[in-house]
């Protein structure tokens, strides 16, 4: 079985991180928690195509993404290792036209505010690594 590949979008708005409050539904990963926007890479799709598609489907915007790195971690939801393909993009010039089409909410948080949020462990790990590597990108 191939490892599941998932794209994760670190969206930057005014020096803060945009996160999605996931739906509170049974049968989804991380219900009612704050997480990155993103999703699975579909068959025949590149990771870049997947992140562009996912963000357009979820927020109706199409920022310019930069690939950061892959991150592998165990997912209790799929009961297997998952390859998270991490991208980042500024949404400063696009945010005014976004619409939240998936999840309960989308908000921008400072790195300090993120510490107070309920979020999946993998989201916290990816965010911490990105923040350490890009302290002036904010």
Secondary structure as GFF3:
##gff-version 3
##sequence-region A 1 138
A	DSSP	beta_strand	4	13	.	.	.	ID=ss1
A	DSSP	beta_strand	16	21	.	.	.	ID=ss2
A	DSSP	beta_strand	34	35	.	.	.	ID=ss3
A	DSSP	beta_strand	37	40	.	.	.	ID=ss4
A	DSSP	alpha_helix	47	59	.	.	.	ID=ss5
A	DSSP	beta_strand	66	75	.	.	.	ID=ss6
A	DSSP	beta_strand	80	90	.	.	.	ID=ss7
A	DSSP	three_ten_helix	95	97	.	.	.	ID=ss8
A	DSSP	beta_strand	105	109	.	.	.	ID=ss9
A	DSSP	alpha_helix	111	114	.	.	.	ID=ss10
A	DSSP	alpha_helix	121	133	.	.	.	ID=ss11
###
